Amino acid sequence: MVTKACTRCHRLMEEERCAICNIPSSKNWSGFLIILDPENSGIAKELSINLPGEYALRVR
Amino acid sequence: MIYAFRTLVGQEKNVARLLARNIRNSDIDVTSILVPDTLKGYILVETPSKVDMQDPAFKVPNLRGSVEGEISFEEIKTFLNPEPVLASVKKGSIVELISGPFKDEKAKVVRIDESKEEVVLELIEAAIPIPVTVKGDQIRLIQKEAD
């Protein structure tokens, strides 16, 4: 199964559409980030991520 | 605090996933794991406390230990917002191909397709100029603009 990324929230998924944003996901992404604790993470704050999970750094 | 962990090259994402799973099942305080594409063989682990490498949660295949010392948040900011590969390449730039059948050949940029991240090149040393289309990550900039 191909991993895809949401073009808005950058969340990684296998579905065609992002479950949160409800927009089509893209196969063209790079960089990988796992957020475990969004409340205490500086990286999550910098990228305004507030849900734990796997994210891409760049999505086209 | 951010620490760099050494991994086997090419296994960065797998190591990060396994490490995240182990951390979720333990009480270790790790807030995020960053795997930049440009940093081969390393993953960056963000944690509010010092990590104890002896902890069984860090027993992950292909993880080759940690790098001494901390990394400041300012240093990793460049990884969080990676600039497009073709940002510095212009029409007329001289580039070198770094992979593919024309590896190590020098070429001049004829056209740039930003939406597809592709460039059309003309090999300098070829007797007859033939346009070659390659992906943006297959080239390395040598000279910004041709004379």
N, CA and C atoms of all chains as a GROMACS GRO file, in nm:
protein
  621
    1MET      N    1   0.086  -0.121   0.000
    1MET     CA    2   0.000   0.000   0.000
    1MET      C    3   0.089   0.125   0.000
    2VAL      N    4   0.054   0.221  -0.081
    2VAL     CA    5   0.135   0.342  -0.093
    2VAL      C    6   0.097   0.439   0.020
    3THR      N    7   0.199   0.494   0.084
    3THR     CA    8   0.173   0.595   0.186
    3THR      C    9   0.156   0.730   0.119
    4LYS      N   10   0.050   0.802   0.158
    4LYS     CA   11   0.023   0.933   0.100
    4LYS      C   12   0.021   1.037   0.210
    5ALA      N   13   0.033   1.163   0.172
    5ALA     CA   14   0.033   1.271   0.270
    5ALA      C   15  -0.073   1.373   0.234
    6CYS      N   16  -0.138   1.427   0.337
    6CYS     CA   17  -0.238   1.532   0.315
    6CYS      C   18  -0.165   1.660   0.274
    7THR      N   19  -0.215   1.727   0.173
    7THR     CA   20  -0.145   1.847   0.125
    7THR      C   21  -0.163   1.965   0.220
    8ARG      N   22  -0.262   1.959   0.309
    8ARG     CA   23  -0.281   2.071   0.402
    8ARG      C   24  -0.216   2.044   0.538
    9CYS      N   25  -0.253   1.931   0.602
    9CYS     CA   26  -0.202   1.906   0.738
    9CYS      C   27  -0.076   1.819   0.739
   10HIS      N   28  -0.034   1.766   0.624
   10HIS     CA   29   0.088   1.686   0.607
   10HIS      C   30   0.084   1.550   0.678
   11ARG      N   31  -0.032   1.510   0.730
   11ARG     CA   32  -0.044   1.381   0.798
   11ARG      C   33  -0.030   1.268   0.696
   12LEU      N   34   0.042   1.161   0.736
   12LEU     CA   35   0.061   1.046   0.646
   12LEU      C   36  -0.051   0.945   0.665
   13MET      N   37  -0.097   0.890   0.552
   13MET     CA   38  -0.208   0.795   0.557
   13MET      C   39  -0.201   0.705   0.434
   14GLU      N   40  -0.290   0.607   0.428
   14GLU     CA   41  -0.296   0.521   0.310
   14GLU      C   42  -0.422   0.546   0.229
   15GLU      N   43  -0.512   0.627   0.283
   15GLU     CA   44  -0.638   0.655   0.214
   15GLU      C   45  -0.618   0.761   0.105
   16GLU      N   46  -0.716   0.770   0.016
   16GLU     CA   47  -0.712   0.868  -0.094
   16GLU      C   48  -0.742   1.010  -0.044
   17ARG      N   49  -0.822   1.019   0.064
   17ARG     CA   50  -0.860   1.150   0.117
   17ARG      C   51  -0.821   1.159   0.263
   18CYS      N   52  -0.781   1.278   0.307
   18CYS     CA   53  -0.744   1.300   0.447
   18CYS      C   54  -0.871   1.295   0.533
   19ALA      N   55  -0.866   1.217   0.643
   19ALA     CA   56  -0.985   1.200   0.729
   19ALA      C   57  -1.018   1.328   0.804
   20ILE      N   58  -0.918   1.414   0.826
   20ILE     CA   59  -0.940   1.535   0.905
   20ILE      C   60  -0.976   1.654   0.815
   21CYS      N   61  -0.898   1.674   0.709
   21CYS     CA   62  -0.921   1.790   0.622
   21CYS      C   63  -1.023   1.760   0.510
   22ASN      N   64  -1.044   1.631   0.479
   22ASN     CA   65  -1.132   1.588   0.371
   22ASN      C   66  -1.092   1.647   0.236
   23ILE      N   67  -0.960   1.647   0.209
   23ILE     CA   68  -0.909   1.687   0.077
   23ILE      C   69  -0.821   1.574   0.023
   24PRO      N   70  -0.801   1.565  -0.110
   24PRO     CA   71  -0.721   1.454  -0.164
   24PRO      C   72  -0.577   1.455  -0.112
   25SER      N   73  -0.522   1.334  -0.090
   25SER     CA   74  -0.384   1.323  -0.043
   25SER      C   75  -0.290   1.307  -0.162
   26SER      N   76  -0.160   1.330  -0.137
   26SER     CA   77  -0.060   1.329  -0.245
   26SER      C   78   0.045   1.221  -0.220
   27LYS      N   79   0.090   1.158  -0.331
   27LYS     CA   80   0.194   1.055  -0.320
   27LYS      C   81   0.333   1.119  -0.314
   28ASN      N   82   0.341   1.245  -0.355
   28ASN     CA   83   0.470   1.313  -0.369
   28ASN      C   84   0.504   1.389  -0.240
   29TRP      N   85   0.572   1.322  -0.148
   29TRP     CA   86   0.608   1.386  -0.022
   29TRP      C   87   0.750   1.345   0.018
   30SER      N   88   0.811   1.422   0.106
   30SER     CA   89   0.945   1.388   0.155
   30SER      C   90   0.960   1.434   0.299
   31GLY      N   91   1.060   1.379   0.366
   31GLY     CA   92   1.082   1.409   0.508
   31GLY      C   93   0.983   1.334   0.593
   32PHE      N   94   1.024   1.294   0.713
   32PHE     CA   95   0.938   1.209   0.796
   32PHE      C   96   0.947   1.256   0.939
   33LEU      N   97   0.831   1.265   1.005
   33LEU     CA   98   0.828   1.316   1.143
   33LEU      C   99   0.724   1.236   1.221
   34ILE      N  100   0.762   1.189   1.340
   34ILE     CA  101   0.664   1.122   1.427
   34ILE      C  102   0.643   1.211   1.548
   35ILE      N  103   0.520   1.253   1.570
   35ILE     CA  104   0.488   1.334   1.688
   35ILE      C  105   0.424   1.241   1.790
   36LEU      N  106   0.487   1.232   1.908
   36LEU     CA  107   0.434   1.145   2.014
   36LEU      C  108   0.357   1.225   2.118
   37ASP      N  109   0.408   1.344   2.150
   37ASP     CA  110   0.344   1.428   2.252
   37ASP      C  111   0.337   1.572   2.201
   38PRO      N  112   0.231   1.606   2.127
   38PRO     CA  113   0.226   1.739   2.062
   38PRO      C  114   0.225   1.856   2.160
   39GLU      N  115   0.177   1.832   2.283
   39GLU     CA  116   0.169   1.945   2.378
   39GLU      C  117   0.305   1.990   2.427
   40ASN      N  118   0.400   1.898   2.441
   40ASN     CA  119   0.531   1.934   2.496
   40ASN      C  120   0.641   1.938   2.389
   41SER      N  121   0.606   1.924   2.263
   41SER     CA  122   0.707   1.918   2.159
   41SER      C  123   0.725   2.055   2.091
   42GLY      N  124   0.850   2.100   2.087
   42GLY     CA  125   0.883   2.227   2.020
   42GLY      C  126   0.865   2.217   1.870
   43ILE      N  127   0.898   2.100   1.816
   43ILE     CA  128   0.886   2.078   1.671
   43ILE      C  129   0.738   2.085   1.631
   44ALA      N  130   0.649   2.022   1.712
   44ALA     CA  131   0.505   2.025   1.682
   44ALA      C  132   0.452   2.167   1.689
   45LYS      N  133   0.502   2.246   1.786
   45LYS     CA  134   0.458   2.385   1.798
   45LYS      C  135   0.500   2.466   1.677
   46GLU      N  136   0.626   2.445   1.634
   46GLU     CA  137   0.681   2.518   1.519
   46GLU      C  138   0.599   2.491   1.393
   47LEU      N  139   0.555   2.367   1.376
   47LEU     CA  140   0.479   2.329   1.257
   47LEU      C  141   0.328   2.334   1.281
   48SER      N  142   0.286   2.389   1.396
   48SER     CA  143   0.146   2.394   1.441
   48SER      C  144   0.071   2.261   1.421
   49ILE      N  145   0.131   2.156   1.478
   49ILE     CA  146   0.068   2.023   1.477
   49ILE      C  147   0.012   2.000   1.617
   50ASN      N  148  -0.117   1.963   1.626
   50ASN     CA  149  -0.172   1.937   1.760
   50ASN      C  150  -0.231   1.798   1.776
   51LEU      N  151  -0.201   1.708   1.682
   51LEU     CA  152  -0.245   1.569   1.696
   51LEU      C  153  -0.123   1.478   1.683
   52PRO      N  154  -0.112   1.375   1.769
   52PRO     CA  155   0.002   1.284   1.753
   52PRO      C  156  -0.014   1.199   1.626
   53GLY      N  157   0.098   1.153   1.572
   53GLY     CA  158   0.091   1.069   1.453
   53GLY      C  159   0.212   1.090   1.364
   54GLU      N  160   0.206   1.038   1.241
   54GLU     CA  161   0.316   1.048   1.147
   54GLU      C  162   0.288   1.158   1.045
   55TYR      N  163   0.390   1.238   1.017
   55TYR     CA  164   0.374   1.352   0.926
   55TYR      C  165   0.487   1.356   0.824
   56ALA      N  166   0.461   1.420   0.712
   56ALA     CA  167   0.565   1.448   0.612
   56ALA      C  168   0.611   1.591   0.634
   57LEU      N  169   0.736   1.622   0.595
   57LEU     CA  170   0.786   1.758   0.613
   57LEU      C  171   0.752   1.845   0.493
   58ARG      N  172   0.746   1.782   0.376
   58ARG     CA  173   0.719   1.858   0.254
   58ARG      C  174   0.625   1.778   0.166
   59VAL      N  175   0.516   1.838   0.124
   59VAL     CA  176   0.418   1.771   0.037
   59VAL      C  177   0.395   1.858  -0.086
   60ARG      N  178   0.398   1.793  -0.203
   60ARG     CA  179   0.372   1.868  -0.326
   60ARG      C  180   0.238   1.826  -0.384
   61MET      N  181   1.534   1.945   2.437
   61MET     CA  182   1.665   1.894   2.396
   61MET      C  183   1.648   1.799   2.278
   62ILE      N  184   1.741   1.808   2.186
   62ILE     CA  185   1.733   1.721   2.068
   62ILE      C  186   1.864   1.641   2.058
   63TYR      N  187   1.851   1.513   2.040
   63TYR     CA  188   1.966   1.426   2.027
   63TYR      C  189   1.964   1.359   1.890
   64ALA      N  190   2.084   1.334   1.837
   64ALA     CA  191   2.094   1.262   1.709
   64ALA      C  192   2.127   1.117   1.737
   65PHE      N  193   2.056   1.026   1.672
   65PHE     CA  194   2.084   0.883   1.683
   65PHE      C  195   2.136   0.836   1.549
   66ARG      N  196   2.237   0.749   1.554
   66ARG     CA  197   2.291   0.693   1.431
   66ARG      C  198   2.212   0.568   1.392
   67THR      N  199   2.180   0.555   1.265
   67THR     CA  200   2.109   0.437   1.217
   67THR      C  201   2.180   0.383   1.093
   68LEU      N  202   2.136   0.268   1.048
   68LEU     CA  203   2.187   0.216   0.921
   68LEU      C  204   2.129   0.304   0.810
   69VAL      N  205   2.212   0.341   0.711
   69VAL     CA  206   2.164   0.427   0.603
   69VAL      C  207   2.052   0.356   0.526
   70GLY      N  208   1.943   0.426   0.506
   70GLY     CA  209   1.829   0.370   0.434
   70GLY      C  210   1.723   0.312   0.527
   71GLN      N  211   1.758   0.295   0.655
   71GLN     CA  212   1.664   0.236   0.751
   71GLN      C  213   1.610   0.340   0.849
   72GLU      N  214   1.630   0.470   0.819
   72GLU     CA  215   1.594   0.576   0.914
   72GLU      C  216   1.446   0.573   0.951
   73LYS      N  217   1.358   0.558   0.849
   73LYS     CA  218   1.214   0.559   0.876
   73LYS      C  219   1.172   0.437   0.957
   74ASN      N  220   1.226   0.319   0.922
   74ASN     CA  221   1.191   0.197   0.995
   74ASN      C  222   1.234   0.207   1.141
   75VAL      N  223   1.357   0.258   1.163
   75VAL     CA  224   1.408   0.273   1.299
   75VAL      C  225   1.318   0.369   1.376
   76ALA      N  226   1.279   0.481   1.313
   76ALA     CA  227   1.194   0.581   1.379
   76ALA      C  228   1.059   0.520   1.417
   77ARG      N  229   1.001   0.441   1.327
   77ARG     CA  230   0.871   0.378   1.354
   77ARG      C  231   0.880   0.279   1.471
   78LEU      N  232   0.985   0.195   1.469
   78LEU     CA  233   1.002   0.096   1.576
   78LEU      C  234   1.029   0.164   1.710
   79LEU      N  235   1.111   0.270   1.704
   79LEU     CA  236   1.144   0.345   1.825
   79LEU      C  237   1.018   0.411   1.882
   80ALA      N  238   0.935   0.466   1.796
   80ALA     CA  239   0.811   0.531   1.840
   80ALA      C  240   0.718   0.428   1.905
   81ARG      N  241   0.714   0.308   1.847
   81ARG     CA  242   0.628   0.204   1.904
   81ARG      C  243   0.678   0.163   2.042
   82ASN      N  244   0.811   0.145   2.056
   82ASN     CA  245   0.868   0.108   2.186
   82ASN      C  246   0.844   0.217   2.290
   83ILE      N  247   0.856   0.345   2.246
   83ILE     CA  248   0.841   0.456   2.340
   83ILE      C  249   0.698   0.466   2.389
   84ARG      N  250   0.602   0.440   2.299
   84ARG     CA  251   0.460   0.444   2.338
   84ARG      C  252   0.430   0.337   2.444
   85ASN      N  253   0.497   0.223   2.434
   85ASN     CA  254   0.473   0.113   2.530
   85ASN      C  255   0.554   0.127   2.658
   86SER      N  256   0.640   0.228   2.666
   86SER     CA  257   0.719   0.246   2.788
   86SER      C  258   0.686   0.383   2.848
   87ASP      N  259   0.756   0.420   2.956
   87ASP     CA  260   0.728   0.550   3.016
   87ASP      C  261   0.837   0.652   2.985
   88ILE      N  262   0.910   0.633   2.877
   88ILE     CA  263   1.016   0.728   2.839
   88ILE      C  264   0.952   0.854   2.781
   89ASP      N  265   1.013   0.969   2.815
   89ASP     CA  266   0.957   1.097   2.774
   89ASP      C  267   1.020   1.144   2.642
   90VAL      N  268   0.967   1.101   2.529
   90VAL     CA  269   1.014   1.149   2.399
   90VAL      C  270   0.895   1.215   2.331
   91THR      N  271   0.913   1.340   2.286
   91THR     CA  272   0.798   1.411   2.231
   91THR      C  273   0.786   1.397   2.079
   92SER      N  274   0.900   1.386   2.009
   92SER     CA  275   0.891   1.367   1.864
   92SER      C  276   1.019   1.307   1.808
   93ILE      N  277   1.008   1.246   1.690
   93ILE     CA  278   1.123   1.189   1.619
   93ILE      C  279   1.123   1.246   1.478
   94LEU      N  280   1.235   1.308   1.440
   94LEU     CA  281   1.245   1.375   1.311
   94LEU      C  282   1.341   1.299   1.220
   95VAL      N  283   1.298   1.275   1.096
   95VAL     CA  284   1.383   1.205   0.997
   95VAL      C  285   1.395   1.294   0.873
   96PRO      N  286   1.493   1.385   0.870
   96PRO     CA  287   1.507   1.469   0.750
   96PRO      C  288   1.565   1.389   0.634
   97ASP      N  289   1.519   1.417   0.513
   97ASP     CA  290   1.568   1.346   0.395
   97ASP      C  291   1.714   1.375   0.366
   98THR      N  292   1.758   1.496   0.403
   98THR     CA  293   1.894   1.538   0.370
   98THR      C  294   1.998   1.479   0.464
   99LEU      N  295   1.955   1.424   0.577
   99LEU     CA  296   2.047   1.373   0.678
   99LEU      C  297   2.046   1.220   0.672
  100LYS      N  298   2.138   1.163   0.593
  100LYS     CA  299   2.138   1.018   0.575
  100LYS      C  300   2.208   0.949   0.694
  101GLY      N  301   2.144   0.845   0.746
  101GLY     CA  302   2.205   0.767   0.854
  101GLY      C  303   2.184   0.822   0.993
  102TYR      N  304   2.099   0.924   1.007
  102TYR     CA  305   2.073   0.981   1.139
  102TYR      C  306   1.924   1.008   1.156
  103ILE      N  307   1.875   0.997   1.280
  103ILE     CA  308   1.741   1.046   1.312
  103ILE      C  309   1.756   1.140   1.432
  104LEU      N  310   1.666   1.236   1.444
  104LEU     CA  311   1.673   1.333   1.553
  104LEU      C  312   1.558   1.307   1.650
  105VAL      N  313   1.592   1.295   1.778
  105VAL     CA  314   1.492   1.262   1.879
  105VAL      C  315   1.478   1.381   1.975
  106GLU      N  316   1.355   1.430   1.988
  106GLU     CA  317   1.329   1.544   2.077
  106GLU      C  318   1.277   1.492   2.210
  107THR      N  319   1.342   1.531   2.318
  107THR     CA  320   1.302   1.482   2.450
  107THR      C  321   1.325   1.591   2.555
  108PRO      N  322   1.236   1.605   2.654
  108PRO     CA  323   1.259   1.706   2.758
  108PRO      C  324   1.364   1.663   2.860
  109SER      N  325   1.394   1.533   2.868
  109SER     CA  326   1.494   1.486   2.965
  109SER      C  327   1.607   1.413   2.892
  110LYS      N  328   1.709   1.376   2.966
  110LYS     CA  329   1.822   1.306   2.905
  110LYS      C  330   1.784   1.162   2.873
  111VAL      N  331   1.829   1.111   2.760
  111VAL     CA  332   1.793   0.974   2.724
  111VAL      C  333   1.895   0.876   2.781
  112ASP      N  334   1.844   0.763   2.826
  112ASP     CA  335   1.928   0.656   2.878
  112ASP      C  336   1.933   0.547   2.772
  113MET      N  337   2.047   0.539   2.704
  113MET     CA  338   2.058   0.443   2.593
  113MET      C  339   2.050   0.298   2.639
  114GLN      N  340   2.067   0.276   2.772
  114GLN     CA  341   2.061   0.139   2.824
  114GLN      C  342   1.918   0.088   2.834
  115ASP      N  343   1.821   0.179   2.822
  115ASP     CA  344   1.680   0.140   2.836
  115ASP      C  345   1.642   0.039   2.727
  116PRO      N  346   1.567  -0.066   2.764
  116PRO     CA  347   1.530  -0.166   2.662
  116PRO      C  348   1.449  -0.110   2.546
  117ALA      N  349   1.383   0.004   2.564
  117ALA     CA  350   1.305   0.064   2.456
  117ALA      C  351   1.395   0.107   2.340
  118PHE      N  352   1.522   0.134   2.368
  118PHE     CA  353   1.614   0.177   2.262
  118PHE      C  354   1.684   0.059   2.196
  119LYS      N  355   1.643  -0.062   2.232
  119LYS     CA  356   1.697  -0.181   2.165
  119LYS      C  357   1.617  -0.201   2.036
  120VAL      N  358   1.660  -0.135   1.929
  120VAL     CA  359   1.589  -0.140   1.802
  120VAL      C  360   1.689  -0.188   1.696
  121PRO      N  361   1.648  -0.283   1.611
  121PRO     CA  362   1.741  -0.326   1.505
  121PRO      C  363   1.783  -0.206   1.417
  122ASN      N  364   1.907  -0.207   1.373
  122ASN     CA  365   1.963  -0.103   1.286
  122ASN      C  366   1.987   0.031   1.354
  123LEU      N  367   1.961   0.042   1.483
  123LEU     CA  368   1.995   0.164   1.557
  123LEU      C  369   2.138   0.146   1.609
  124ARG      N  370   2.226   0.241   1.573
  124ARG     CA  371   2.368   0.223   1.602
  124ARG      C  372   2.419   0.315   1.712
  125GLY      N  373   2.331   0.355   1.805
  125GLY     CA  374   2.376   0.436   1.917
  125GLY      C  375   2.349   0.584   1.897
  126SER      N  376   2.383   0.662   2.000
  126SER     CA  377   2.351   0.805   1.994
  126SER      C  378   2.478   0.887   1.975
  127VAL      N  379   2.460   1.010   1.930
  127VAL     CA  380   2.572   1.102   1.910
  127VAL      C  381   2.584   1.186   2.037
  128GLU      N  382   2.706   1.202   2.088
  128GLU     CA  383   2.728   1.280   2.210
  128GLU      C  384   2.687   1.426   2.188
  129GLY      N  385   2.626   1.483   2.288
  129GLY     CA  386   2.594   1.625   2.283
  129GLY      C  387   2.454   1.653   2.233
  130GLU      N  388   2.407   1.774   2.267
  130GLU     CA  389   2.272   1.813   2.228
  130GLU      C  390   2.275   1.899   2.102
  131ILE      N  391   2.161   1.906   2.035
  131ILE     CA  392   2.146   1.993   1.918
  131ILE      C  393   2.045   2.101   1.955
  132SER      N  394   2.075   2.226   1.923
  132SER     CA  395   1.982   2.333   1.958
  132SER      C  396   1.866   2.336   1.859
  133PHE      N  397   1.755   2.394   1.902
  133PHE     CA  398   1.635   2.397   1.818
  133PHE      C  399   1.659   2.480   1.691
  134GLU      N  400   1.742   2.584   1.704
  134GLU     CA  401   1.772   2.670   1.588
  134GLU      C  402   1.836   2.590   1.475
  135GLU      N  403   1.920   2.493   1.514
  135GLU     CA  404   1.994   2.416   1.413
  135GLU      C  405   1.903   2.326   1.330
  136ILE      N  406   1.792   2.279   1.388
  136ILE     CA  407   1.708   2.185   1.312
  136ILE      C  408   1.597   2.258   1.236
  137LYS      N  409   1.588   2.392   1.255
  137LYS     CA  410   1.481   2.466   1.187
  137LYS      C  411   1.489   2.455   1.035
  138THR      N  412   1.612   2.442   0.983
  138THR     CA  413   1.628   2.430   0.837
  138THR      C  414   1.568   2.299   0.785
  139PHE      N  415   1.565   2.194   0.872
  139PHE     CA  416   1.507   2.067   0.829
  139PHE      C  417   1.355   2.073   0.828
  140LEU      N  418   1.298   2.157   0.915
  140LEU     CA  419   1.152   2.161   0.927
  140LEU      C  420   1.085   2.227   0.807
  141ASN      N  421   1.151   2.325   0.748
  141ASN     CA  422   1.095   2.391   0.630
  141ASN      C  423   1.193   2.376   0.513
  142PRO      N  424   1.203   2.255   0.456
  142PRO     CA  425   1.300   2.236   0.348
  142PRO      C  426   1.265   2.319   0.225
  143GLU      N  427   1.366   2.388   0.173
  143GLU     CA  428   1.338   2.472   0.056
  143GLU      C  429   1.332   2.385  -0.070
  144PRO      N  430   1.253   2.424  -0.170
  144PRO     CA  431   1.242   2.343  -0.291
  144PRO      C  432   1.378   2.317  -0.355
  145VAL      N  433   1.392   2.197  -0.415
  145VAL     CA  434   1.520   2.157  -0.472
  145VAL      C  435   1.564   2.254  -0.581
  146LEU      N  436   1.468   2.306  -0.656
  146LEU     CA  437   1.503   2.388  -0.772
  146LEU      C  438   1.507   2.538  -0.741
  147ALA      N  439   1.501   2.574  -0.613
  147ALA     CA  440   1.492   2.716  -0.578
  147ALA      C  441   1.611   2.798  -0.631
  148SER      N  442   1.732   2.740  -0.629
  148SER     CA  443   1.850   2.817  -0.668
  148SER      C  444   1.889   2.796  -0.814
  149VAL      N  445   1.823   2.703  -0.883
  149VAL     CA  446   1.858   2.676  -1.023
  149VAL      C  447   1.782   2.772  -1.114
  150LYS      N  448   1.855   2.831  -1.208
  150LYS     CA  449   1.791   2.924  -1.303
  150LYS      C  450   1.814   2.875  -1.446
  151LYS      N  451   1.744   2.935  -1.538
  151LYS     CA  452   1.766   2.904  -1.680
  151LYS      C  453   1.907   2.951  -1.717
  152GLY      N  454   1.986   2.865  -1.778
  152GLY     CA  455   2.123   2.901  -1.814
  152GLY      C  456   2.226   2.856  -1.712
  153SER      N  457   2.183   2.806  -1.597
  153SER     CA  458   2.276   2.757  -1.495
  153SER      C  459   2.351   2.634  -1.546
  154ILE      N  460   2.473   2.618  -1.495
  154ILE     CA  461   2.549   2.497  -1.527
  154ILE      C  462   2.533   2.400  -1.410
  155VAL      N  463   2.490   2.278  -1.440
  155VAL     CA  464   2.468   2.179  -1.334
  155VAL      C  465   2.544   2.051  -1.368
  156GLU      N  466   2.560   1.967  -1.264
  156GLU     CA  467   2.621   1.837  -1.286
  156GLU      C  468   2.518   1.732  -1.251
  157LEU      N  469   2.506   1.629  -1.334
  157LEU     CA  470   2.411   1.522  -1.303
  157LEU      C  471   2.474   1.430  -1.199
  158ILE      N  472   2.399   1.398  -1.094
  158ILE     CA  473   2.456   1.316  -0.987
  158ILE      C  474   2.405   1.172  -0.988
  159SER      N  475   2.308   1.142  -1.075
  159SER     CA  476   2.265   1.002  -1.088
  159SER      C  477   2.206   0.980  -1.226
  160GLY      N  478   2.172   0.859  -1.257
  160GLY     CA  479   2.113   0.827  -1.387
  160GLY      C  480   2.219   0.794  -1.491
  161PRO      N  481   2.176   0.770  -1.616
  161PRO     CA  482   2.271   0.728  -1.720
  161PRO      C  483   2.374   0.834  -1.756
  162PHE      N  484   2.346   0.961  -1.730
  162PHE     CA  485   2.441   1.068  -1.764
  162PHE      C  486   2.517   1.116  -1.640
  163LYS      N  487   2.533   1.031  -1.540
  163LYS     CA  488   2.600   1.068  -1.416
  163LYS      C  489   2.739   1.128  -1.443
  164ASP      N  490   2.772   1.233  -1.368
  164ASP     CA  491   2.900   1.305  -1.375
  164ASP      C  492   2.914   1.393  -1.500
  165GLU      N  493   2.812   1.397  -1.586
  165GLU     CA  494   2.817   1.485  -1.704
  165GLU      C  495   2.774   1.626  -1.661
  166LYS      N  496   2.832   1.727  -1.726
  166LYS     CA  497   2.791   1.864  -1.700
  166LYS      C  498   2.686   1.904  -1.805
  167ALA      N  499   2.592   1.987  -1.763
  167ALA     CA  500   2.485   2.026  -1.855
  167ALA      C  501   2.438   2.167  -1.824
  168LYS      N  502   2.372   2.227  -1.925
  168LYS     CA  503   2.318   2.362  -1.910
  168LYS      C  504   2.167   2.351  -1.900
  169VAL      N  505   2.108   2.430  -1.809
  169VAL     CA  506   1.963   2.424  -1.791
  169VAL      C  507   1.893   2.502  -1.903
  170VAL      N  508   1.801   2.435  -1.969
  170VAL     CA  509   1.728   2.498  -2.080
  170VAL      C  510   1.592   2.547  -2.032
  171ARG      N  511   1.524   2.461  -1.954
  171ARG     CA  512   1.391   2.496  -1.908
  171ARG      C  513   1.368   2.434  -1.770
  172ILE      N  514   1.286   2.500  -1.689
  172ILE     CA  515   1.254   2.447  -1.556
  172ILE      C  516   1.103   2.429  -1.545
  173ASP      N  517   1.061   2.309  -1.500
  173ASP     CA  518   0.920   2.285  -1.475
  173ASP      C  519   0.902   2.275  -1.324
  174GLU      N  520   0.860   2.385  -1.261
  174GLU     CA  521   0.856   2.388  -1.115
  174GLU      C  522   0.747   2.300  -1.056
  175SER      N  523   0.634   2.287  -1.125
  175SER     CA  524   0.524   2.208  -1.068
  175SER      C  525   0.560   2.060  -1.063
  176LYS      N  526   0.636   2.012  -1.163
  176LYS     CA  527   0.675   1.872  -1.165
  176LYS      C  528   0.813   1.852  -1.102
  177GLU      N  529   0.882   1.962  -1.067
  177GLU     CA  530   1.019   1.958  -1.015
  177GLU      C  531   1.112   1.888  -1.114
  178GLU      N  532   1.100   1.924  -1.241
  178GLU     CA  533   1.184   1.867  -1.344
  178GLU      C  534   1.261   1.978  -1.414
  179VAL      N  535   1.376   1.942  -1.469
  179VAL     CA  536   1.451   2.038  -1.549
  179VAL      C  537   1.487   1.976  -1.684
  180VAL      N  538   1.487   2.059  -1.786
  180VAL     CA  539   1.530   2.014  -1.918
  180VAL      C  540   1.673   2.064  -1.936
  181LEU      N  541   1.765   1.970  -1.964
  181LEU     CA  542   1.908   2.003  -1.973
  181LEU      C  543   1.961   1.977  -2.112
  182GLU      N  544   2.073   2.043  -2.142
  182GLU     CA  545   2.146   2.016  -2.266
  182GLU      C  546   2.288   1.981  -2.225
  183LEU      N  547   2.334   1.862  -2.257
  183LEU     CA  548   2.468   1.819  -2.216
  183LEU      C  549   2.573   1.902  -2.287
  184ILE      N  550   2.670   1.953  -2.211
  184ILE     CA  551   2.771   2.044  -2.267
  184ILE      C  552   2.865   1.970  -2.360
  185GLU      N  553   2.906   1.850  -2.320
  185GLU     CA  554   3.008   1.780  -2.398
  185GLU      C  555   2.952   1.700  -2.516
  186ALA      N  556   2.820   1.696  -2.529
  186ALA     CA  557   2.763   1.621  -2.641
  186ALA      C  558   2.785   1.697  -2.772
  187ALA      N  559   2.811   1.623  -2.880
  187ALA     CA  560   2.837   1.685  -3.010
  187ALA      C  561   2.710   1.750  -3.064
  188ILE      N  562   2.600   1.681  -3.047
  188ILE     CA  563   2.471   1.735  -3.092
  188ILE      C  564   2.388   1.765  -2.967
  189PRO      N  565   2.340   1.888  -2.949
  189PRO     CA  566   2.263   1.917  -2.828
  189PRO      C  567   2.127   1.847  -2.827
  190ILE      N  568   2.112   1.755  -2.735
  190ILE     CA  569   1.985   1.683  -2.720
  190ILE      C  570   1.925   1.721  -2.585
  191PRO      N  571   1.799   1.766  -2.581
  191PRO     CA  572   1.739   1.797  -2.452
  191PRO      C  573   1.712   1.671  -2.369
  192VAL      N  574   1.754   1.676  -2.244
  192VAL     CA  575   1.734   1.563  -2.152
  192VAL      C  576   1.651   1.614  -2.035
  193THR      N  577   1.542   1.544  -2.001
  193THR     CA  578   1.459   1.584  -1.888
  193THR      C  579   1.493   1.498  -1.767
  194VAL      N  580   1.529   1.562  -1.656
  194VAL     CA  581   1.561   1.488  -1.534
  194VAL      C  582   1.488   1.550  -1.415
  195LYS      N  583   1.477   1.473  -1.307
  195LYS     CA  584   1.414   1.520  -1.183
  195LYS      C  585   1.510   1.618  -1.113
  196GLY      N  586   1.450   1.708  -1.036
  196GLY     CA  587   1.529   1.811  -0.969
  196GLY      C  588   1.631   1.759  -0.870
  197ASP      N  589   1.606   1.640  -0.812
  197ASP     CA  590   1.702   1.589  -0.714
  197ASP      C  591   1.818   1.513  -0.778
  198GLN      N  592   1.820   1.507  -0.912
  198GLN     CA  593   1.929   1.437  -0.980
  198GLN      C  594   2.041   1.530  -1.023
  199ILE      N  595   2.026   1.659  -0.993
  199ILE     CA  596   2.128   1.754  -1.038
  199ILE      C  597   2.190   1.827  -0.920
  200ARG      N  598   2.312   1.878  -0.944
  200ARG     CA  599   2.379   1.957  -0.843
  200ARG      C  600   2.428   2.084  -0.912
  201LEU      N  601   2.401   2.196  -0.850
  201LEU     CA  602   2.436   2.325  -0.911
  201LEU      C  603   2.586   2.348  -0.905
  202ILE      N  604   2.646   2.385  -1.018
  202ILE     CA  605   2.790   2.416  -1.022
  202ILE      C  606   2.809   2.566  -1.036
  203GLN      N  607   2.739   2.624  -1.131
  203GLN     CA  608   2.754   2.766  -1.162
  203GLN      C  609   2.615   2.824  -1.177
  204LYS      N  610   2.587   2.930  -1.102
  204LYS     CA  611   2.451   2.982  -1.099
  204LYS      C  612   2.404   3.032  -1.236
  205GLU      N  613   2.489   3.112  -1.301
  205GLU     CA  614   2.449   3.162  -1.432
  205GLU      C  615   2.564   3.150  -1.531
  206ALA      N  616   2.532   3.108  -1.653
  206ALA     CA  617   2.635   3.095  -1.755
  206ALA      C  618   2.680   3.233  -1.803
  207ASP      N  619   2.807   3.242  -1.842
  207ASP     CA  620   2.859   3.372  -1.890
  207ASP      C  621   2.807   3.402  -2.030
   0.00000   0.00000   0.00000
